């Protein structure tokens, strides 16, 4: 393989070799960043499907399967249109991220400020025994995973607004559901998240916690949960749940998780707080999901 790779540069001048090497590196980097962009999303599964279609096309040519080859050939002719339609959300998110990276310093400060507002709101809601579900979007677009999209907002993340949204007043139609935070803004309230299908969930976990676990099983989102019954604060991500957190631990965990996303793509991620006890919520064999507890 090394000889074959070296043969590519045989007979080239130094300038031509440098240009060819730079061309290869740029293409490699673009593909690498594209794979990172769709990692943890449904687009990754779709991409695998498209690759399989390509493999079938090559195989049909080699095996001289004329009908299948004709069908796939016509399908591939329109692949650019399919690509844009299927990956439109990921393309939009990627272009947005390119622009955001130009101002990463200011964004890091804004991100820390948003986390601080979320932590303070969670502490206040916990003290008042008011249930809450705050979902922070990372790479995967959460809209396509919601059972009900809720109400569209476009608001700055503040402690006062988060507390006001979850107050269970008769006139407040937004308190029953999740708040979605995207690009450091509150974009939805009263959204209904998918419940985890895991039949072995600890029966102590109510509907609110099952929804938090469910959306983190499907996406890379991070969800802060405040229990209405006990006032306990939990953090869910990657299908895991960490319960009974204080404000300081919650703050460290959120910073660590989002730092991992933005700064440690190619290196070892920063460690999460030692006091963060993660658990896969399948503690009791044969446990059945609770009915509709608030948890």
N, C-alpha and C positions, 0 to 999 in steps of 0.2 A: 504493500500500500504506500509506503514511504517513497519507494522508487517511482511508483506511478505518479505520486504527487510531485516529486522532483522533476519528472519528465515534462510536466506542464510548463516549467520555467526554463527548459533547455532551449538554447538558441535565442533567448531574450536578452535585450540590453538591461543594464541596471535600472534605468528609468522604467522600462516596460515591466520588469519584474516587480518593482515597488508598486506600480499602478495596479497590476494584477493581484498582488497580495492585499493591497488596501481594498480592492473591490471585493475579494473573498471575505475579508474581515467585516466589512460593512454589511454584506448580505447575511453573514452568520449572526451579527448583532441584531439586525432587523428581525430575523426569524426568532431568535432567542427572546427578544422583548415581546414579540407577538404571542409566543407561547406563555410567557409570564402573565400577559394581559388576560388571557382566557383561562388561566389555571383556576380551578375551583368553581367554574361556571358551567352552564349547560352548553356553552359554545364549544368547550373542549370535547364533549361527547359528539356534538355535531361534526367537529373537525375530523374525529376518528371515522365517522360515517363517510365523509367525503374522501378520506384517504382510501377506505375500502372500495369505494366506487372506482377510484383511480386504479387500484390493484386489479379489480375485475376487468377494467378496460384493457390493461396491458395483457392480462391472461387471455382474454377473448381474441386479441390480435395474434398471440403466439399459438393458440389452439385452433385458430381459423374458425371461430364461432361467428359466422357472418351476421346472423340476426341480432345476437347480443351485442356484437361490436357496433352495428349500425345504431342500435338503440342508445348505447352509452356514448357513442360519438355525437349524436344529436343532443344528448343531455349535457355533455361537456361543453358544447358550443355555447350554451346559455349559462355556463357555470359562473361567469362574472356577475350576472344578474342575481343568481341564487346566492352567491357569496355576499353581495351587498345587502340583500333582503334579510338573510339569516343572521348576519353579524352586524347589523346596523347599530345596535346598542353598544357593542364592543368597540366598533370603529369610532363612534361618537365619544365614548369614554376614553379611548386611547388618545384622541386628538386633544381632549380636555386636559388629560394628564400631562401631555407634552407642554401645553401652555402653562399649567400649574407649576411644573418643575422649574420654569424660568424664575419663579418667585418663591422658591422652596423655603427660604429663611422666614419670610413673613407668614407663610402658610403654617410652618411649624409652631410659631407663636400663637396663631389663631386656633390651631388644633389643641394646644395645651389649654387655652382659655375656654374652649368648648368643653373639654373634659372636666375642667374645674366646675363649670356651671352644672354639668350632669351629676357630678359627685355631690355637690351641695344640695341639688334638688332631691337626689336619692336619700340623703341623710335627713332632710326635712320630712319627706314623705314617709320614711321609715319611722321617725319619731311620732308621727301622727297616725301610724297604722293605715296609710292610704296606699292601695295597690297601684303599681305602675309597671309599664313595659316600654323600655326605651331601646330602640334598635338602631345601631350605628352601622351604616353600610360601608363596606370596604370595596372589593373589586366587583363582586356579582351584583347585578341590577336587581333589587328586591321586588320591583313592581310585578315581574312575571311570576313571582312565587307567592304573592298575597292571595288569600282566599277572597278578601274584599279590600279594595284599595283605600277605603276611608275617604277623608276629606283632604283636598289639596291645600297646602299652605306654602308660604315662602317667608320664613321668619328667622330672625337671629336667635340662636340658642341662648336662653337665659334661664337662670334658676326660677325666677318668678313666673315665667311663661310655662315652664314644665310643670311646676306645682299647680298652677291654675288649670292646666289641661286635665290633670288627673283628679281634681277635686270632684267627688261624687255628688254634685248638685243636680237637682231635677232638671234645671234649665241647661245644664252642661251636657251636650250630646257627644262631646269628644273624649270623655274620660274612659269609655268602655272600648278598649282596644289598645293598639300600640302606636307610639310616636316613632316616625322614621326620620333619622338624621342622615342627610346626604350632602357631601361637599360642604360640611360644617354649617349647614342650614337645616331647619326643621321643614321638611317638605310634605309630610303627611301626618295626620292624626286619626285616631279611631280606625286604624288599619287592622284587619283580621289576619293573623299569621297562621300558617298551616300547623296542625298539631302533629307531634311525633307519632309515627305508627308503631313505635317500640312497645310491645305488649308487656315487657318486663320492667317498665319504668317503676321506680319506687312509688308506692301508693300514697306516700306523703306529698308527692308533687301534684299540685293542682293544675287546672287548665292553663293558667298564666305561665307556669313553669314549663308545661308540656309544649306550649306554643313557642317559648323561647328556645327550648332544646330542638324542636322540630325545624325551625328556620335555620338554625346553625348546623343541622345535619345536612341541609340542602345547599347552603351557601357559606361564604366565609365571613358572614356578619358577626358582630359582637353585640350581645344583648344584655342590658342591665335590668334585673327584675327586683321589684320590691313586693314582698308578701303582705297581703292585706291582713292575714290572720296573725302573723307573728311579728310583722314589721322587719323581717330579716331581708338583707340585701344579698342578691346572688348575681353571678356573672356567668354567662353561657357563651361558648365559642367552640367550633369544631365538634359539636355533639357532646361536649363536656359541660359540666356545671360545677362551679365553686360557690359554696353556700356560706352564709353567716359572715359576710365580709364587713369590715369597718371602712370608713371613708378613705383612710390612708392606703390600705391594701387595694381597694378598688381603683384608686388613682394610679398606683404603680402598675397594676395589671393592664389597664387601658393604655397607658403610655408605652408599656413593653410590647403589647400586641400591635399597635399601630406603628411603632418604631420598627418592628420586624417587617412590616409591610413596605415602609418607605425607604428605609436606610440599610436594610440587611438582606437584600434580595440574593446576594451571591456569597455572603459570609455567614458565619454562625450567628443566629439570632440572639438578642440579649436575653438573659434568664428572667423568668417571671419571678415575682416575690416568693421567697421561701415559705411564707405563711399562707400562700394560695394553695389550698388543698383541692386538687381536681378529682372528680369522680365521674365515671361513666354511669349515668343514672339507671342502672339495671341491677340494683342492689339485691333484690329479692326474687329468687326463682319462682316463676309462676304468678308473680304479682300482677294484678289486673289494673288497667288504668282507672283513675278515679272518674267519677261521673262528671260533674261540672263544678268542682270545687274551685275556689278562687286562688288557693295556694299562695 
